[in-house]
C-alpha cells in the first residue's frame, strides 16, 4: 500500500492508465478522484514513463553534433555566445533522461541550393573563405565589420551543419518519420539577414527550413514562434510580405532601447502587401518578465491565433 498525506493532481490524459495502476498499487485517498499523494508521485510517474516507452513508438526526434562546441571567440573567451550555450542544453536533457527517449537523427551540412533559398551568393563565399583560416587578427578584423559577431576557423562548416540539421529535422517531420523534434544547434540564425551576418548569426536556420518546406514540400501555412530575448528581425524581414508564413515574436524592446534598437521590432509592424497581418510582435517594454508573463502571451495571443486563424501545417 502506497501511503502519505500530501496530495497533488494527476493529469487527466493519464486517467485511464491510472485506474489500472490503482488496482496494482493501491493509494490511500480521502476522495474517489484523480488525486495522487506526493510521496507516491515519483513511483507512479516512473511506472507510467516506463510503460509508455514500452508501448508507444518514439515520436520525438533530436538532432545535434558535438563538433558545435568548436565555434568560439578566439580573442574573447568570455563572449556571450559560447559553447556552454550548447552543452548546457544537452546536459539538462541528459539529467532529465530525455535524450534516450528521442529518436536521434543524423546531422548534415546544408547544401548551397538550400542556403540560396534565403541568402545571397556573397553570404556563402565570404564565410567559406574563412574556413580553416588560422590568422586570428584577420578573423577579428573581418568580424568587426558586422554587428555583434565573431568568426572562428570552424564557423563556416558549423554554420552549414546548423542550417542543414534544421532542414533535416523538418524533413523528417514532414515525411512522417517523427511527430516533432528539436534541433540543438549553433551558431544560431534569426539575426542573419539575406545579405548580412548579424548578432552571432551567419545563416538563418529557421528561415531556410521554412523556405525548404514551402518550396519542396508544398506547405501553405507555417507558424514561426520566436521567444528569444532579442527580436529576430532577419526572420521577420524574410517573410514580411508572405502570407504563407506567420512570424510571431516575443522579445525585449524597452521602447527601442533594447538591441537591435529597431522600430520594426514594435507591435505596429504587422506585415506588408499580401503578408499584411501575418507578422505579430509582442515587444516587452518592462524588464524582468517572468514565466507567468510568457504563459499569458502564449495562452491569450499565440494559441488563439494559431488554432483559430492560421491552423498551420
Steps between C-alpha positions, in 0.01 A plus 500: 500500500647839394426752773565865585311815592555776242300502180547620141305450178570244229467625140166389354683371191619202705176442689416178317849371571487609865188292560706193418786615720269540800401137469863389520634777724215605734515862619339621821284800409221696667306544174420274207672730250814540293726592787845365569690542823830681461687223675376256235532736208852408399431126512181522297641735236809283458275202431297706254811616313640146480175358367463786253845434359415134457161550338546814291727550203749782548358799317728785605824554311816678607794609290834647607873460441762524774736677259292813555702576815793594274337831401631761747653845515880469496568854623235511775436170679228665712293594197127445564451263205715211618505118492327475839177620339505173309636261763272625779190403299625148438612466861155596627331262256730225623418575864130468421563178305347652189770416246442125516128557443560673166581371156849628419529636147825525307619860460602623157631811328267725306541500123579813303154480345338501845700803612410688182132463583537797737859631468715660231802323343728753673373382840634157413831598342613748770465246779629212288828687450558496878475121535813370674653850497762526775567877499320609818562868432343479155199314640452766767525778243242337273269435796516867602322597178181344632278566801575268796686228314813286513635254245693186592687275252221243551212747462425436133477122536298522821263759352432259214445225755258710705291597197506154345405328825200730539386412148558131574281517810218672311534251214461205738189656652342566161583147385318359803809335650458700821212701644707792626856575602773736612817618330768588756729703280742788480586745358147638536319664210209739551708819460663383174355715223478426130837661426656578840624309805379644829464432872693170535319369188630400155224304328136524600436139598126527562435716193688251281300209643172688454583593141602139437159384623325755277697427185560126514208373709228737384395618846253789501498612864802516729516651848837617634501574873807689620536562874867593515557812710608683183273565205579277201488791259654300216238225512230768506649671194517179298129421533356849550289490182438124488151391620614137518719571803384663822790628709416542870769652722516571873804713580648770716449848360510762778353761268780446250787512750560124481712347221458492201345847559264480203159660454401194298514300824196685636142370500369712211713312244248241383616404152478653155299445183371143481671434833309771686386355832749213489766663717434536872743659742453496877763755613558504874576846633532387861797302628509183711200342331433157647341167414149628570547783250613262229221254577243779475634598157498139383147428623331832425671590171700222339269201542181676385684627192653161428180299540232744388672705231799321350456126570858436382609192308 
